[in-house]
């Protein structure tokens, strides 16, 4: 039996596997996991806020409850200049439920999301450009492109919104 030939045949696949592992390791180390987590959290928030048509009361309550999981307490949300949501998460959820019940449809499309992690990795800032549409009574009540700055805080391993305000 020719062990040299077998060793030669095993050497090539082993080298290929090592090279692939190094390449995968390099790309894995280049991924900014915190930025990905924030973007994923923001995408999940937009999905909670969007509405395609009538929903059950249970679904509306569920979404209202999930909404509070995206924010720190207290939170500061200025949705238009000088117009704020309640700082208390329960009051914010109740307000969302009341407003959402009157909306026929709502859509939020993220046009741009710039993100900057702060030193220490526990805080971040986003600058988002959103294309929004709200339909009430079968008519467009709002169709606009809005820009917001968001301050994120990492709470128990989860990124939550601490502050949102409009920017020009």
Beta strands, then each sheet from edge to edge (+ up, - down):
strand 1: 71-80
strand 2: 83-84
strand 3: 105-117
strand 4: 123-136
strand 5: 139-155
strand 6: 158-166
sheet 1: 2+ 1- 6- 5+ 4- 3+
end
